[in-house]
Amino acid sequence: MSSKILEILSGATTSICGVQTKSELTQSMEAGFSALGFGSFSLSCYKANKHDLALNPTLSTWPDWFMAEYEHRNWADWNPNLERAATSNEAFSWNLDQRYSNRNEQSYIDFLMSTPMKGGLSIPLSRRPGTISGVSVESHKAKHFTPAIVSAVTVIAHAAQMKAEMLGLCPEISADESWHLRALSASQLEILKWLSEGKSYADIATIMQLSERAIKYHVGEILRKFGVATRSQAVAMYANGSYLRQMPKPRR
């Protein structure tokens, strides 16, 4: 990950941690995504179905005319990206070069050609069983989304989701339930601390007097609870998450 993207990521997550209102959170997300080359976004947390995911976002910069047209033409039924976002556990990108054999799905892509959107990313976020959470970010010019950009968007989105929960913007989930979904054990917190200092699995196993297999298991649980795919994403969330500071003093 380049130093520029790391700087953007650090600034965005730090800003998100400090916001106190829905408006401030939206502005912080918009600034972070804009710095990564995106012109709009929609964040939806713990929604019951794909229609709720698209039409009742938690935070969004999609313009009113777009939302009105989207609802009026029932695009939630025919948006192929929305269908995939509602069922996939992996991030994916899309662009207007894609073609679909289904006439209604292709009509939606044709509709997007009349908007500023040229492509985007859809990233699944932390969810509980029976719900859908995700973020969609759209580029207003054709571009290639590198793995580093995907990782940065993922971390910013997860930080924003957690902040939205703290601010009470996700009535579908209580603050206590939000905490328990991501709560790390003392051992997992310590492992995350050592990972942030660049220690290897073998190093951490020696320090904590555990097997390397146990360390790998706990790292897998950390990734699952944070809803991220890589250690670097988890470490970035740890580095900017004040809620993770309550941890035992690591062994020396």
VOGU-3710 file (C-alpha; in Angstrom, 3 decimals, decimal comma):
1> msskileils> 0,000/0,000/0,000  1,467/3,357/-1,048  2,307/6,076/1,467  -0,347/8,325/-0,143  -3,123/5,779/0,373  -1,923/5,102/3,915  -2,042/8,844/4,597  -5,598/9,054/3,210  -6,630/6,012/5,237  -5,150/7,364/8,452
11> gattsicgvq> -6,755/10,764/7,979  -10,177/9,339/7,137  -10,357/6,876/10,017  -9,039/9,437/12,486  -11,690/11,897/11,307  -14,422/9,265/11,606  -13,391/8,439/15,168  -13,876/12,095/16,154  -17,282/12,843/14,639  -20,342/13,398/16,814
21> tkseltqsme> -23,252/13,680/14,357  -24,680/11,952/11,296  -23,813/14,964/9,151  -20,208/14,967/10,340  -19,895/11,237/9,708  -21,258/11,626/6,183  -18,799/14,456/5,512  -15,852/12,454/6,851  -16,742/9,450/4,706  -17,299/11,640/1,656
31> agfsalgfgs> -13,895/13,293/2,118  -12,095/9,972/2,576  -13,730/8,313/-0,418  -13,227/11,420/-2,547  -9,502/11,358/-1,781  -9,470/7,780/-3,100  -11,173/8,870/-6,332  -14,867/8,220/-5,649  -17,672/10,697/-6,219  -20,508/9,166/-4,198
41> fslscykank> -21,300/6,418/-1,712  -24,101/4,591/0,063  -23,675/2,779/3,392  -26,372/0,406/4,634  -26,167/-1,484/7,930  -28,179/-4,528/9,080  -30,884/-4,346/6,431  -33,537/-7,039/6,056  -33,340/-7,417/2,268  -31,818/-5,960/-0,888
51> hdlalnptls> -34,629/-3,431/-1,322  -33,974/-2,021/2,144  -30,240/-2,072/1,399  -30,687/0,211/-1,603  -33,713/2,332/-0,729  -33,155/2,895/2,987  -29,410/3,509/3,376  -27,911/4,416/6,737  -25,784/7,124/5,130  -25,632/8,159/1,487
61> twpdwfmaey> -24,617/10,925/-0,878  -26,775/9,634/-3,710  -28,844/12,643/-4,918  -32,595/12,761/-4,342  -33,367/12,601/-8,078  -31,364/9,389/-8,384  -33,130/7,782/-5,424  -36,544/8,855/-6,750  -35,820/7,429/-10,188  -34,359/4,262/-8,664
71> ehrnwadwnp> -37,530/3,654/-6,653  -39,938/4,731/-9,407  -38,439/2,337/-11,967  -38,076/-0,527/-9,482  -34,370/-0,853/-10,130  -33,932/-2,756/-6,860  -35,536/-5,704/-8,658  -33,202/-5,521/-11,648  -29,907/-4,056/-10,470  -27,469/-6,967/-10,944
81> nleraatsne> -24,907/-5,289/-8,693  -27,453/-5,040/-5,864  -28,367/-8,707/-6,171  -24,707/-9,644/-5,948  -24,088/-7,252/-3,045  -26,940/-8,834/-1,097  -25,552/-12,357/-1,447  -21,771/-12,062/-1,772  -19,270/-12,202/1,073  -16,533/-10,688/-1,090
91> afswnldqry> -15,883/-7,238/-2,494  -16,398/-6,766/-6,223  -16,095/-3,998/-8,777  -18,352/-3,059/-11,676  -18,252/-0,787/-14,702  -20,513/0,259/-17,557  -18,767/-2,037/-20,039  -20,553/-5,007/-18,498  -23,392/-6,460/-20,558  -26,317/-8,617/-19,392
101> snrneqsyid> -28,550/-10,969/-21,352  -31,523/-10,085/-19,160  -33,212/-7,057/-20,749  -34,218/-5,478/-17,444  -30,736/-5,825/-15,976  -29,220/-4,274/-19,094  -31,777/-1,467/-18,902  -30,438/-0,602/-15,456  -26,870/-0,403/-16,813  -28,144/1,779/-19,651
111> flmstpmkgg> -29,823/4,022/-17,058  -26,490/4,425/-15,229  -24,982/5,739/-18,466  -27,190/8,812/-18,062  -25,725/9,474/-14,598  -22,249/10,621/-13,535  -21,449/7,077/-12,324  -18,895/5,206/-14,445  -18,025/2,303/-12,151  -17,657/1,378/-8,528
121> lsiplsrrpg> -16,997/-1,023/-5,709  -19,394/-2,965/-3,529  -18,039/-4,231/-0,215  -19,865/-6,406/2,334  -19,672/-5,243/5,953  -20,213/-6,796/9,375  -23,668/-8,293/9,673  -25,634/-10,561/11,938  -27,568/-13,595/10,644  -30,582/-12,624/8,578
131> tisgvsvesh> -29,357/-9,127/7,743  -27,319/-7,448/5,012  -24,696/-4,722/5,448  -22,550/-3,150/2,775  -21,080/-0,059/1,218  -21,199/1,025/-2,404  -18,754/3,634/-3,670  -18,983/5,037/-7,172  -16,366/6,621/-9,390  -17,520/9,410/-11,670
141> kakhftpaiv> -14,767/8,652/-14,138  -13,399/5,397/-15,507  -10,601/4,034/-13,333  -8,901/0,872/-12,176  -9,471/-0,153/-8,570  -6,225/-1,515/-7,172  -6,165/-3,966/-4,247  -4,790/-1,149/-2,079  -7,789/1,057/-2,877  -10,194/-1,796/-2,172
151> savtviahaa> -8,493/-2,365/1,200  -8,609/1,343/2,063  -12,319/1,606/1,198  -12,990/-1,510/3,276  -11,293/-0,121/6,377  -12,944/3,309/6,077  -16,357/1,689/5,611  -15,971/-0,586/8,637  -14,824/2,339/10,781  -17,860/4,307/9,597
161> qmkaemlglc> -20,215/1,409/10,309  -18,934/1,118/13,873  -19,240/4,881/14,367  -22,779/4,834/12,970  -23,662/2,164/15,531  -22,156/4,246/18,333  -24,166/7,301/17,214  -27,413/5,326/17,228  -27,841/5,521/13,443  -28,478/1,782/13,149
171> peisadeswh> -31,758/1,163/15,041  -31,739/-2,402/13,766  -28,974/-3,234/16,250  -28,391/-2,181/19,861  -25,108/-0,783/21,119  -24,627/-3,863/23,308  -25,222/-6,218/20,392  -22,837/-4,188/18,239  -20,124/-4,566/20,862  -20,634/-8,312/21,246
181> lralsasqle> -20,499/-8,875/17,499  -16,941/-7,573/17,451  -15,734/-8,104/21,006  -12,239/-9,582/21,087  -10,915/-11,764/23,869  -7,925/-10,603/25,900  -5,690/-12,977/23,921  -7,003/-11,662/20,603  -6,419/-8,079/21,683  -2,864/-8,919/22,641
191> ilkwlsegks> -2,253/-10,713/19,353  -3,556/-7,667/17,489  -1,185/-5,495/19,504  1,804/-7,630/18,494  0,683/-7,733/14,859  0,565/-3,931/14,843  4,220/-3,985/15,939  5,185/-6,196/13,015  5,602/-9,475/14,891  5,258/-12,754/12,979
201> yadiatimql> 2,992/-15,624/14,002  6,044/-17,499/15,277  7,197/-14,483/17,310  3,765/-14,028/18,882  3,489/-17,747/19,652  6,789/-17,579/21,538  5,854/-14,390/23,420  2,437/-15,667/24,443  3,548/-19,255/25,016  0,941/-20,596/22,603
211> seraikyhvg> 1,219/-22,762/19,510  1,514/-21,067/16,140  -1,670/-22,899/15,144  -3,521/-21,225/18,039  -2,249/-17,811/16,933  -3,508/-18,410/13,392  -6,904/-19,456/14,746  -7,208/-16,280/16,822  -6,164/-14,113/13,868  -8,918/-15,748/11,824
221> eilrkfgvat> -11,403/-14,864/14,559  -10,144/-11,263/14,632  -10,675/-10,948/10,876  -14,150/-12,470/11,171  -15,208/-10,146/13,995  -13,861/-7,075/12,222  -15,366/-8,208/8,918  -12,109/-7,771/7,002  -10,010/-10,062/4,822  -6,412/-9,292/5,761
231> rsqavamyan> -4,226/-8,699/8,794  -3,215/-5,282/7,472  -6,862/-4,190/7,413  -7,378/-5,416/10,987  -4,220/-3,651/12,153  -5,335/-0,411/10,472  -8,668/-0,598/12,286  -6,862/-1,280/15,560  -4,481/1,628/15,039  -7,351/4,090/14,624
241> gsylrqmpkp> -9,930/2,537/16,941  -10,029/4,030/20,400  -12,528/1,345/21,448  -9,679/-1,169/21,241  -7,510/0,571/23,801  -9,026/-1,374/26,688  -6,614/-4,288/26,619  -4,282/-5,978/29,086  -0,699/-4,895/29,245  1,212/-7,135/26,807
251> rr> 3,880/-9,474/28,165  7,461/-8,457/27,639
//
